[in-house]
Amino acid sequence: MRETLSIAKNSFMELLRQPIFLILMSTSSVFIVFLSITPYFGLGEDVKLVKTGTMAVLLLSGLFAAVLAATSSLTDELKGGTALAVLSKPVGRVSFLLGKLIGVCSGLTVMVYINLLSILLASRMGYDAYGDADRVASNIFYGSMALAFGIAAFMNYFLEKNFVSNTVGSLTVILTLAFVVINFFDQEFQLQQFAAGVDWSLFPAVVCILFMLWLIASLAVTCSTRMDMLATLTICILVLMLGLMSDYLFGRMAEAGSWIGSLLYTLIPNWQNFWLADAIENENGIPWAYVAHAFSYMLCFMAAVVSLGFCMFDNRELN
């Protein structure tokens, strides 16, 4: 267990040092808030368009982050000989692969947290044709991001600290403080009740997307035991597309009694269990009991996918 946690910690820290991880995390957050200050003229559906758009940005950025993280964490080490050096010590292959998966999922959790702050803020900032963009909130948010990058640049230049990992840490702390400050003020920069206008029903929806990304990460780690980045990305996108259309493609076949449809409906994850964009407009919100059900669904599929990864990695030649 100690070996697994050590590998997970090293994988997590290595992921935070990847420039592409910082780019995906920061650009997705910037774009999410940008969606909330853009006029849509959506015939009264402007705010709903903002909410669904922000969740789509989170899903796409998380998909690429999961694949790139799994590839850099596993495939590159297998090709470079780092994995052989680690496994030559008293470290089992199961512990090695599980530690890599935990490290990737931990990095994705940090990314989703930053994007969650942006999504909750965007839900408050969204407006229709009769409203105005919340310039106060957007200026504080973007200013806080610039401050985080500035602090990391200062530490890198004067203290010789790693720029990327310190930027991620600075963004986590400063954007959290910025979120708290913004929600104490309205569009006119007047004091208001804390978090007035924030749609907290997005929180469980984002948690379900996090489960979705963890499952995609497990698939990416499994594929990375044998494939390169392009093949892993292709398989993950294909499984994602098939799973999003699972009810239409395989669900009807299964109801008609087709054993092939039933088999495919069982083997391919139904991502609609995690994508709750349509449910956020429900007056009762998303019950946490459903989130627990989504977690158990994710856990069962992840166990199956990781077990397949163990089998693929067990007889992998590392020389």
C-alpha positions as a printed Julia matrix, in Angstrom:
319×3 Matrix{Float64}:
   0.0     0.0     0.0
   2.89    2.36    0.81
   4.41    1.76   -2.63
   1.07    2.54   -4.31
   0.68    5.82   -2.43
   4.27    6.84   -3.19
   3.79    6.18   -6.91
   0.45    8.03   -6.81
   2.06   11.05   -5.13
   4.91   11.15   -7.64
   2.5    10.77  -10.56
   0.29   13.54   -9.2
   3.22   15.94   -8.74
   4.58   15.07  -12.18
   1.18   15.79  -13.71
   1.06   19.2   -12.03
   4.4    19.99  -13.67
   3.08   19.28  -17.17
   2.57   22.54  -19.12
  -0.3    21.02  -21.12
  -2.19   20.33  -17.88
  -1.9    23.98  -16.85
  -2.95   25.12  -20.32
  -6.06   22.93  -20.35
  -7.04   23.91  -16.81
  -6.55   27.66  -17.21
  -7.96   28.02  -20.73
 -11.07   26.01  -19.86
 -11.69   28.21  -16.81
 -11.19   31.37  -18.86
 -13.54   30.14  -21.57
 -16.21   29.05  -19.07
 -16.41   32.56  -17.6
 -16.24   34.06  -21.08
 -19.38   32.08  -22.01
 -21.28   33.85  -19.23
 -20.52   37.37  -20.51
 -21.36   36.61  -24.14
 -24.8    37.67  -25.45
 -26.74   34.79  -27.05
 -30.18   36.22  -27.83
 -31.48   32.76  -26.98
 -35.18   33.64  -26.61
 -35.14   33.29  -22.84
 -32.83   30.26  -22.81
 -29.62   32.25  -22.47
 -28.8    31.14  -18.92
 -29.52   27.5   -19.76
 -27.2    27.75  -22.76
 -24.48   29.1   -20.48
 -24.88   26.23  -18.0
 -24.86   23.45  -20.59
 -21.99   25.12  -22.46
 -19.82   25.33  -19.36
 -20.4    21.65  -18.57
 -19.48   20.72  -22.15
 -16.23   22.68  -21.86
 -15.43   20.84  -18.62
 -16.09   17.45  -20.24
 -13.96   18.1   -23.33
 -11.04   19.6   -21.43
 -11.2    16.78  -18.89
 -11.19   14.17  -21.68
  -8.0    15.53  -23.22
  -6.42   16.02  -19.78
  -7.17   12.4   -18.82
  -5.63   10.98  -22.01
  -2.58   13.25  -21.95
  -2.02   12.6   -18.25
  -2.26    8.82  -18.67
   0.09    8.92  -21.66
   2.72   11.09  -20.0
   2.43    9.13  -16.75
   2.59    5.61  -18.18
   3.41    5.34  -21.89
   6.38    7.71  -21.77
   7.79    5.95  -18.71
   7.41    2.55  -20.36
   9.24    3.76  -23.47
  11.89    5.7   -21.55
  12.78    2.89  -19.18
  11.64    4.66  -16.01
   8.98    2.02  -15.38
  11.6    -0.74  -15.65
  13.76    1.01  -13.07
  10.83    1.29  -10.67
   9.62   -2.27  -11.17
  13.13   -3.64  -10.67
  12.66   -2.7    -7.03
  10.21   -4.54   -4.74
   7.21   -2.89   -6.41
   4.5    -5.03   -8.0
   2.95   -4.22  -11.34
  -0.48   -3.97   -9.74
   0.76   -1.38   -7.26
   2.53    0.5   -10.05
  -0.53    0.68  -12.31
  -2.91    1.48   -9.46
  -0.63    4.25   -8.23
  -0.52    5.78  -11.71
  -4.32    5.73  -11.9
  -4.72    7.36   -8.48
  -2.24   10.07   -9.44
  -4.06   10.83  -12.71
  -7.46   10.92  -10.98
  -6.08   13.25   -8.3
  -4.85   15.66  -10.96
  -8.23   15.56  -12.69
  -9.91   16.35   -9.37
  -7.84   19.53   -9.02
  -8.74   20.54  -12.57
 -12.44   19.9   -12.0
 -12.35   21.92   -8.76
 -10.95   24.97  -10.56
 -13.54   24.58  -13.32
 -16.29   24.09  -10.72
 -15.57   27.54   -9.3
 -15.79   28.97  -12.82
 -19.04   27.11  -13.56
 -20.74   28.25  -10.35
 -19.61   31.79  -11.05
 -20.87   31.57  -14.64
 -24.28   30.4   -13.42
 -24.59   33.62  -11.44
 -23.2    35.83  -14.24
 -25.41   34.48  -17.05
 -27.96   36.98  -18.37
 -30.66   37.27  -21.01
 -31.33   39.92  -23.66
 -32.73   42.32  -21.01
 -29.71   42.07  -18.71
 -26.1    43.19  -18.74
 -22.82   41.34  -18.42
 -21.36   41.18  -14.92
 -18.17   43.1   -15.58
 -17.28   43.33  -11.89
 -17.17   39.55  -11.44
 -15.35   38.91  -14.71
 -12.72   41.58  -13.97
 -12.05   40.19  -10.48
 -11.88   36.62  -11.84
  -9.51   37.39  -14.71
  -7.46   39.69  -12.5
  -7.09   36.89   -9.95
  -5.88   34.52  -12.66
  -3.31   37.08  -13.79
  -2.21   37.52  -10.16
  -1.75   33.75   -9.76
   0.42   33.59  -12.87
   2.38   36.62  -11.67
   3.08   35.06   -8.26
   4.25   31.84   -9.91
   6.49   33.8   -12.3
   8.0    35.71   -9.36
   8.71   32.46   -7.49
  10.21   30.92  -10.62
  12.51   33.86  -11.38
  13.67   34.8    -7.89
  13.29   31.54   -5.93
  13.86   29.06   -8.79
  10.61   27.21   -8.07
   8.81   25.21  -10.72
   6.56   27.6   -12.63
   3.8    25.18  -13.71
   3.17   23.44  -10.38
   3.3    26.74   -8.47
   0.85   28.28  -10.92
  -1.58   25.42  -10.32
  -1.24   25.89   -6.55
  -1.64   29.67   -6.82
  -4.71   29.32   -9.03
  -6.31   26.92   -6.56
  -5.89   29.28   -3.61
  -6.44   32.65   -5.3
  -9.46   31.62   -7.4
 -11.08   30.18   -4.27
 -10.63   33.51   -2.5
 -11.82   35.38   -5.61
 -14.96   33.23   -5.74
 -15.76   34.09   -2.12
 -15.13   37.81   -2.64
 -17.17   38.01   -5.85
 -20.2    36.41   -4.25
 -20.36   39.09   -1.56
 -21.04   41.75   -4.21
 -23.56   42.25   -7.0
 -23.09   43.65  -10.51
 -22.96   47.19   -9.15
 -20.29   46.22   -6.61
 -22.78   46.58   -3.76
 -22.89   44.18   -0.83
 -25.43   41.36   -1.19
 -26.34   38.06    0.41
 -23.5    35.61   -0.14
 -23.73   33.6    -3.38
 -27.02   35.16   -4.44
 -27.82   33.94   -7.93
 -25.44   30.97   -7.88
 -27.09   27.76   -9.12
 -25.88   25.22   -6.57
 -27.68   22.41   -8.43
 -24.68   22.46  -10.76
 -22.49   21.12   -7.96
 -23.81   17.51   -8.02
 -23.88   17.66  -11.83
 -20.18   18.54  -11.88
 -19.45   15.77   -9.35
 -21.04   13.28  -11.75
 -18.85   14.62  -14.57
 -15.86   14.07  -12.28
 -16.91   10.42  -11.93
 -17.16   10.29  -15.72
 -13.62   11.64  -16.09
 -12.28    9.15  -13.54
 -13.75    6.33  -15.6
 -12.27    7.78  -18.79
  -8.93    8.05  -16.98
  -9.05    4.37  -16.04
  -9.73    3.52  -19.7
  -6.85    5.77  -20.8
  -4.45    4.19  -18.3
  -5.49    0.71  -19.46
  -4.93    1.61  -23.11
  -1.61    3.28  -22.29
  -0.18   -0.04  -21.13
  -0.04   -1.13  -24.79
  -0.73    1.91  -27.0
   0.61    5.38  -27.69
  -1.2     8.67  -27.15
  -2.98    8.86  -30.52
  -4.42    5.35  -30.26
  -5.46    5.93  -26.65
  -7.18    9.21  -27.52
  -8.98    7.58  -30.45
 -10.32    4.73  -28.33
 -11.44    7.06  -25.53
 -13.29    9.35  -27.95
 -14.9     6.36  -29.67
 -16.07    4.87  -26.37
 -17.33    8.28  -25.25
 -19.36    8.79  -28.43
 -20.82    5.27  -28.36
 -21.64    5.58  -24.66
 -23.43    8.9   -25.12
 -25.63    7.25  -27.78
 -25.89    3.94  -25.92
 -29.63    4.22  -25.22
 -30.36    4.92  -28.88
 -27.89    2.49  -30.45
 -28.0    -0.48  -28.09
 -30.83    0.15  -25.6
 -33.57   -0.34  -28.19
 -31.83   -3.47  -29.52
 -31.67   -4.86  -25.99
 -35.38   -4.14  -25.43
 -36.15   -5.93  -28.7
 -34.44   -9.07  -27.38
 -31.16   -8.87  -29.33
 -28.36  -10.57  -27.4
 -25.75   -8.52  -29.27
 -27.51   -5.31  -28.26
 -27.73   -6.5   -24.64
 -24.04   -7.4   -24.62
 -22.93   -4.05  -26.06
 -25.36   -2.17  -23.8
 -23.71   -3.9   -20.83
 -20.08   -3.58  -21.88
 -20.09    0.04  -23.05
 -20.55    2.62  -20.26
 -23.75    4.62  -20.55
 -22.4     8.14  -20.12
 -25.92    9.55  -19.88
 -25.85    8.37  -16.25
 -23.24   11.08  -15.62
 -24.3    13.81  -18.07
 -27.06   15.65  -16.19
 -27.31   18.87  -18.18
 -31.04   18.37  -18.71
 -31.68   17.69  -15.02
 -30.21   20.94  -13.69
 -33.39   22.82  -14.63
 -35.46   20.52  -12.42
 -37.03   22.41   -9.52
 -36.03   19.67   -7.08
 -32.43   19.65   -8.3
 -30.28   16.54   -8.5
 -30.67   14.32   -5.41
 -27.48   13.14   -3.78
 -28.91    9.63   -3.75
 -28.57    9.68   -7.54
 -24.97   10.88   -7.19
 -24.29    7.89   -4.94
 -25.86    5.63   -7.58
 -23.62    7.19  -10.27
 -20.6     6.64   -8.04
 -21.39    2.94   -7.59
 -21.95    2.62  -11.36
 -18.58    4.28  -12.0
 -16.85    2.12   -9.39
 -18.06   -1.14  -10.93
 -17.02   -0.13  -14.45
 -13.69    1.22  -13.22
 -12.95   -2.06  -11.42
 -13.64   -3.99  -14.64
 -11.52   -1.66  -16.79
  -8.6    -1.61  -14.34
  -8.73   -5.41  -14.06
  -8.36   -5.56  -17.85
  -5.43   -3.16  -17.54
  -3.78   -5.42  -14.98
  -4.06   -8.36  -17.39
  -2.63   -6.31  -20.28
   0.23   -4.96  -18.17
   1.1    -8.22  -16.43
   2.79   -9.8   -19.45
   4.05   -6.53  -20.98
   7.74   -6.76  -21.91
   9.57   -3.78  -20.4
  13.02   -4.25  -21.94
